[in-house]
Amino acid sequence: MCPNPTSGMTDVPLTDFDSQPSSGSTDGGKYVYCIIRSDRHHAFDSIGIGGGQRVMTVAYRDLAAVVSDTPIVIYDPTRENVLAHEFVNETVMREHTVIPMSFGTVFRSDEDVTELLRSTYQAFSDVLDKMQDKIEFGLKVLWDREKVVANLERENDEIRRLKDEISRHTASSTYFARMQLGRLIEGALEEMSTRYVSDIHDALKPVAVASRSNKPIGDRMILNAAFLVDRAQEQAFDECVKDTSRKYEELLTFKYSGPWPPYNFVNIKLKLEKAD
C-alpha cells in the first residue's frame, strides 16, 4: 500500500468565533465548502447548500475560501444537503486544487472566514502544495463468495478431500469433520482475500501517488479504498483499473468512482476556542 503523503492531523486554535454553532440564529453566516489557492475573487453558479445559494470566495493573501450565504444553523446530513456540499466541491475542483472542508462548516461572517485563513495560513498552504493537481478515486471490490469457494474446492487438495469424505459418509460424518472443513474454508478465504487486495494495490501503485484503505462494508466487500492520483495520470489510472478488473472478472466486481476532491488524504483539525 502506498504511503499517505499528507502530514496528518493539524490542530489549529481559532479564537474569537465559533464554527458550527450549537443553536440556530436568524443572522446571516457563511457556509465554507473548501479552500483553494487564489488571490482574487471568484464567483460560481448559484449551487450552494440550502436551495441554490450563490457561491463565491473570501480571500486572504493567496488563499481563498469557497463559501455561500447561510443562516447560522447546524445542517442535517440529508442526501440533498450532502450532495449540494459535494457538488460545489466537484465544480470548484474542475479548475482548482481544493482542500475540502467537513460537511456543515459554518462561520458567522466574512471576517471570521478571513480569520480562519489567517490562523491556518501555513497549514493550508502546506497541504495545498502537497495536493497540487491531485484528485481522488474510490474503488470498492466485491467477490462472489460461492464462486470463490467453488474455486477453492477445485484448487485446494485438502479442502476437496475433506469435502468428498463428508459427502461419501453423510450419515456418519462427525460434527468435528464439518467444523474442520468450515475452518479450512474460512482460512483459505481470508488468505485469498488478502492476496487479491495485495495484487490490486500492486497493480495500481505505479499510477497512484498514495492509497488509503477503509473498512469494507458487508460480507461481500473485500476492498474499500481511496487512491490519490496526479491529474496527468488520470487516464493511466483509469486504464489500469479496467485492466485489473478484467483479470478478475469471473470472481470479483469492481465499483469505481471519481474523480473527487482528496477527502481521504486531507486531515486538518480545527481546534475551536472561545475568546475570554
C-alpha positions as CSV (number, residue, x, y, z in Angstrom):
1,M,0.0,0.0,0.0
2,C,1.3,3.4,-0.9
3,P,2.1,5.8,2.0
4,N,-0.1,8.8,2.8
5,P,1.8,11.9,1.7
6,T,-0.1,14.3,3.9
7,S,1.3,15.5,7.2
8,G,-1.6,14.1,9.2
9,M,-3.8,15.9,11.8
10,T,-3.1,19.6,12.4
11,D,-4.5,21.3,15.4
12,V,-5.1,25.0,14.9
13,P,-6.5,27.2,17.6
14,L,-9.2,29.6,16.4
15,T,-10.2,32.4,18.8
16,D,-13.0,35.0,18.9
17,F,-15.5,33.0,16.9
18,D,-17.2,29.6,16.7
19,S,-17.7,27.2,13.8
20,Q,-20.8,25.1,13.6
21,P,-22.6,26.9,16.5
22,S,-24.9,24.8,18.7
23,S,-28.0,26.9,18.3
24,G,-29.8,28.5,15.4
25,S,-29.7,32.2,14.5
26,T,-31.5,34.5,12.2
27,D,-28.3,36.3,11.4
28,G,-26.5,35.6,8.2
29,G,-23.5,33.3,8.1
30,K,-21.0,31.8,5.7
31,Y,-21.0,28.1,4.8
32,V,-17.5,27.0,3.9
33,Y,-17.0,24.2,1.3
34,C,-13.3,24.2,0.6
35,I,-10.0,26.2,0.4
36,I,-8.2,27.0,-2.8
37,R,-5.1,28.8,-3.9
38,S,-6.2,32.1,-5.3
39,D,-5.6,35.8,-4.6
40,R,-8.6,37.2,-6.5
41,H,-12.4,37.0,-6.2
42,H,-14.2,34.1,-7.9
43,A,-18.0,33.8,-8.4
44,F,-19.5,30.4,-9.2
45,D,-23.1,29.5,-10.1
46,S,-26.0,29.5,-7.6
47,I,-25.4,26.0,-6.5
48,G,-24.9,26.4,-2.7
49,I,-26.5,24.4,0.1
50,G,-29.9,25.4,1.3
51,G,-31.6,25.9,-2.0
52,G,-29.1,27.2,-4.6
53,Q,-27.3,30.0,-2.8
54,R,-24.7,31.9,-4.8
55,V,-21.2,30.5,-4.3
56,M,-18.2,32.9,-4.1
57,T,-14.8,33.3,-2.5
58,V,-13.4,35.1,0.5
59,A,-9.7,35.7,0.1
60,Y,-6.7,36.2,2.4
61,R,-3.3,36.7,0.7
62,D,-3.1,33.9,-1.9
63,L,-5.7,31.6,-0.2
64,A,-9.5,31.7,-0.7
65,A,-12.4,30.0,1.0
66,V,-15.3,29.0,-1.2
67,V,-18.4,30.0,0.6
68,S,-22.1,30.8,0.3
69,D,-24.5,32.7,2.5
70,T,-26.4,30.7,5.1
71,P,-28.4,31.1,8.2
72,I,-26.3,30.2,11.3
73,V,-27.7,26.7,11.8
74,I,-26.5,23.1,12.1
75,Y,-27.2,21.3,8.8
76,D,-28.6,17.8,8.9
77,P,-26.6,15.4,6.7
78,T,-29.6,14.6,4.5
79,R,-28.9,13.3,1.0
80,E,-29.9,16.7,-0.5
81,N,-27.6,18.6,1.7
82,V,-24.6,16.3,1.4
83,L,-25.0,16.2,-2.4
84,A,-25.1,20.0,-2.6
85,H,-21.9,20.2,-0.5
86,E,-20.2,17.7,-2.7
87,F,-21.4,19.3,-5.9
88,V,-19.9,22.6,-5.0
89,N,-16.5,21.0,-4.3
90,E,-16.6,19.0,-7.5
91,T,-17.5,22.1,-9.5
92,V,-14.6,24.1,-8.0
93,M,-12.1,21.3,-8.4
94,R,-12.5,21.4,-12.2
95,E,-10.2,24.4,-12.2
96,H,-8.6,24.4,-8.8
97,T,-6.8,22.2,-6.3
98,V,-9.1,22.1,-3.3
99,I,-8.9,21.3,0.4
100,P,-12.4,20.0,1.2
101,M,-13.9,21.2,4.4
102,S,-16.1,19.0,6.6
103,F,-19.8,18.9,5.8
104,G,-21.7,21.6,7.8
105,T,-18.8,24.0,8.4
106,V,-20.5,27.4,9.2
107,F,-18.9,30.7,10.3
108,R,-20.7,33.9,11.4
109,S,-19.2,36.3,8.8
110,D,-16.7,37.1,6.1
111,E,-14.4,38.4,8.8
112,D,-14.4,35.1,10.7
113,V,-13.7,33.2,7.4
114,T,-10.8,35.6,6.8
115,E,-9.5,34.8,10.4
116,L,-9.8,31.1,9.6
117,L,-7.5,31.6,6.6
118,R,-5.1,33.9,8.6
119,S,-4.9,31.5,11.5
120,T,-4.4,28.4,9.4
121,Y,-2.5,30.0,6.6
122,Q,0.7,27.9,6.8
123,A,-1.1,24.6,7.4
124,F,-3.5,25.2,4.4
125,S,-0.5,26.3,2.2
126,D,1.5,23.2,3.1
127,V,-1.5,20.9,2.3
128,L,-2.3,22.7,-1.0
129,D,1.3,22.3,-2.0
130,K,1.1,18.5,-1.4
131,M,-2.3,18.2,-3.1
132,Q,-1.5,20.4,-6.1
133,D,-3.1,18.9,-9.2
134,K,-4.1,15.7,-7.4
135,I,-7.5,14.0,-7.3
136,E,-9.1,11.1,-5.5
137,F,-10.7,8.0,-6.9
138,G,-12.7,5.4,-4.9
139,L,-12.5,1.7,-5.5
140,K,-14.7,-0.9,-3.9
141,V,-14.2,-4.6,-4.8
142,L,-16.7,-7.3,-4.0
143,W,-16.5,-11.0,-4.6
144,D,-18.9,-13.8,-5.3
145,R,-18.4,-16.0,-2.3
146,E,-20.0,-19.1,-3.7
147,K,-17.8,-18.9,-6.9
148,V,-14.7,-18.3,-4.8
149,V,-15.5,-21.3,-2.5
150,A,-16.1,-23.5,-5.6
151,N,-12.8,-22.4,-7.0
152,L,-11.1,-23.2,-3.7
153,E,-12.6,-26.7,-3.7
154,R,-11.2,-27.3,-7.1
155,E,-7.7,-26.0,-6.3
156,N,-7.2,-26.9,-2.6
157,D,-6.4,-30.6,-2.2
158,E,-7.1,-30.7,1.5
159,I,-10.5,-28.9,1.2
160,R,-11.5,-31.1,-1.7
161,R,-10.5,-34.3,0.1
162,L,-12.3,-33.5,3.3
163,K,-15.5,-32.3,1.4
164,D,-15.5,-35.6,-0.6
165,E,-15.1,-37.6,2.5
166,I,-18.0,-35.9,4.3
167,S,-20.2,-36.2,1.1
168,R,-19.5,-40.0,0.9
169,H,-20.3,-40.6,4.6
170,T,-23.1,-38.2,5.2
171,A,-24.8,-40.2,7.8
172,S,-21.6,-41.0,9.8
173,S,-19.9,-37.6,9.3
174,T,-18.9,-36.1,12.5
175,Y,-19.5,-32.6,13.8
176,F,-15.8,-32.3,14.1
177,A,-15.2,-33.0,10.4
178,R,-17.7,-30.4,9.4
179,M,-16.2,-27.9,11.7
180,Q,-12.7,-28.7,10.4
181,L,-13.9,-28.1,6.8
182,G,-15.5,-24.8,7.8
183,R,-12.3,-23.6,9.4
184,L,-10.2,-24.7,6.4
185,I,-12.5,-22.8,4.0
186,E,-12.6,-19.6,6.2
187,G,-8.8,-19.7,6.5
188,A,-8.4,-20.1,2.7
189,L,-10.9,-17.4,2.0
190,E,-9.1,-14.9,4.3
191,E,-5.8,-15.8,2.6
192,M,-7.3,-15.4,-0.9
193,S,-8.9,-12.1,0.1
194,T,-5.5,-10.8,1.3
195,R,-3.9,-11.9,-1.9
196,Y,-6.5,-10.3,-4.1
197,V,-6.2,-7.0,-2.2
198,S,-2.4,-7.1,-2.4
199,D,-2.5,-7.8,-6.1
200,I,-4.9,-4.9,-6.8
201,H,-2.8,-2.4,-4.8
202,D,0.4,-3.6,-6.5
203,A,-1.3,-3.2,-9.9
204,L,-2.4,0.4,-9.2
205,K,0.6,1.5,-7.2
206,P,2.6,2.7,-10.3
207,V,-0.1,5.1,-11.4
208,A,-1.2,6.4,-7.9
209,V,0.5,8.8,-5.6
210,A,-1.0,7.2,-2.4
211,S,-3.7,4.9,-1.3
212,R,-5.8,4.6,1.8
213,S,-7.9,1.5,2.9
214,N,-11.2,2.0,4.7
215,K,-13.2,-0.7,6.4
216,P,-15.1,-2.9,4.0
217,I,-18.9,-2.8,4.2
218,G,-20.8,-6.1,4.4
219,D,-19.7,-9.7,3.8
220,R,-19.1,-9.4,0.1
221,M,-16.7,-6.4,0.1
222,I,-13.0,-7.2,0.3
223,L,-11.6,-3.8,-0.6
224,N,-12.8,-0.3,0.2
225,A,-10.0,2.0,-0.8
226,A,-9.3,5.6,-2.0
227,F,-6.4,6.4,-4.3
228,L,-4.7,9.8,-4.7
229,V,-3.8,10.3,-8.4
230,D,-2.0,13.1,-10.2
231,R,-4.3,14.7,-12.8
232,A,-1.7,13.9,-15.5
233,Q,-2.1,10.2,-14.6
234,E,-5.9,10.1,-14.6
235,Q,-6.2,8.2,-17.9
236,A,-3.4,5.8,-17.0
237,F,-5.1,5.0,-13.6
238,D,-8.4,4.5,-15.3
239,E,-7.0,2.1,-17.8
240,C,-5.1,0.2,-15.0
241,V,-8.4,-0.2,-13.0
242,K,-10.1,-1.6,-16.1
243,D,-7.2,-4.0,-16.9
244,T,-7.2,-5.3,-13.3
245,S,-11.0,-5.7,-13.2
246,R,-10.8,-7.7,-16.4
247,K,-8.2,-10.0,-14.9
248,Y,-10.6,-11.0,-12.1
249,E,-13.9,-10.6,-13.8
250,E,-15.0,-14.2,-13.1
251,L,-14.8,-13.7,-9.4
252,L,-14.6,-10.0,-8.5
253,T,-16.8,-7.0,-9.1
254,F,-15.1,-3.6,-9.2
255,K,-17.1,-0.4,-8.3
256,Y,-15.0,2.6,-9.4
257,S,-15.9,6.2,-8.7
258,G,-14.4,9.7,-9.1
259,P,-12.7,12.0,-9.6
260,W,-13.3,13.5,-6.2
261,P,-11.6,16.1,-4.0
262,P,-9.0,14.4,-1.8
263,Y,-11.4,13.7,1.1
264,N,-9.4,10.8,2.4
265,F,-6.0,12.5,2.2
266,V,-6.6,15.8,3.8
267,N,-7.0,15.8,7.6
268,I,-6.8,19.3,9.1
269,K,-8.5,19.5,12.5
270,L,-9.7,22.9,13.6
271,K,-9.4,23.3,17.4
272,L,-12.1,25.7,18.3
273,E,-11.6,28.1,21.3
274,K,-13.8,30.9,22.5
275,A,-12.2,34.1,23.4
276,D,-12.3,35.1,27.1
